[in-house]
Amino acid sequence: MRARRLRFDDGALLILRIEAERAGEGYVERNADLLQRAARVLEGLIRPNDLLGRAGPHEIAVLLPGTSWSPARRQAERYVRAL
């Protein structure tokens, strides 16, 4: 695993909750597959300095360094449309 140090004076953290429908068997597998597919979509949309990662069992986080509220909101809307 590679780590890099970031200076984070200003920025935003977006948390996207992605969860499969709980009906029926195979919920855990469907949810894992859904998270993987969502991550692939978001990988194609994030900017070079943004960081994408898993934040919980149903959440994906995108760290947007140097991004104020208005541009962060536009990015979040872009991600939601893509998903």
N, C-alpha and C positions, 0 to 999 in steps of 0.2 A: 504494500500500500504506500502510495506517495502522499506526502503532506506538504502543504505550502503555507507560509505565513502571510496573512493579509493584514493590511492596515484598514481598520473599519471605523472611520470617523463618522461616516454618513452612509446610510443604506437602508435596505428593507429586507425582510424575511417573509416569504410567502409560504404558507402551508396549504397544500391541496389535499383534501380528504377524498380518497378514492376507495369505494367499497362495493363489492359484488352483492347482488341480492342474496339474502340468507336462505331463501327457499330451497329445499331439497338437499341431497347429499353432495359432497364435493365442494362445499363452500370455501374451505381453506385453499384448495387448489385453484378454484376460479378466482379468488381474491388475489392470490400470488401472481397468476397469469395476467390479471387486469393491471396490477401495479407494474409489472415488467413492460407490458405494452405501453402504458402511460409514460413510463420513464423513457422509452425509446422515442416516443413522439416529442417529449419535452427536450430531449438531447438535441433534436434537430432545430429547436427554437431558441435555446438559451444563448445569451451573448458570450463572447470569449472569457470575460472575467467573472461571470456568474457561476455559482456552484450548485449542483443538483445532488440531492441525496435522500435517503429514506429517513423519515423523522419518527415513524411509529409503525404499528401493524397495518394501518390503513392510510398513512400520510406520506406524501412526498414534499420535501422542502426545497425551495429555491432561494438562495442567498443572492441578493442583488447589491453588491457593494457600490457605494457612490451614487445611489439612486434615491431620489426624493419620492414623496408620496404620489404625485401625479403620474410620473413615468412608471412607477411600480404598479399602480392601478391599471395602466394601459397594458403592461406586460401580463398581469394576472388575467385580464379579460382576454388577451390573445391566447394564453394557455388554456383557459376554459373553453373557448371556441374550438381550439384544435382537438381537445379531448372529447 
